[in-house]
């Protein structure tokens, strides 16, 4: 099964726990990310993904991040296009350092667990980010983003 087929096969509706979450936006946003090959829409796709899995303006993510994160991580490391890797690395940096879970009062008790799970999932890719940061064949901007992400993971304050 291709990554696009995997994304389409997920029932994004099951994560409808936040009023503003739009499950029908998640698959198209992730598909746009994995297939991104045009620098001129990099920022648009970045925003599309962050709004599909969270509130980009509020710096929060929804519980759909649990499944969406895997596709963002895969794209950052194995993306077919330099620009899709770049966009995924930018998204991961925001999710890791600046974003927090957005939960309802009924699910607020899950805040710490969701934040911890998201950070742990990103941290598991540390060796791959480190390798990417030092990969001669990778673009300079992606090496820099991977290096920054490694630094954020190393920084216990982040």
PyMOL commands that set and color helices and strands:
alter all, ss='L'
color gray80, all
select helices_A, chain A and resi 3-9+12-15+23-34+39-52+65-78+82-98+108-123+126-133+140-154
alter helices_A, ss='H'
color red, helices_A
select strands_A, chain A and resi 54-55+60-61+100-101
alter strands_A, ss='S'
color yellow, strands_A
deselect
rebuild
show_as cartoon
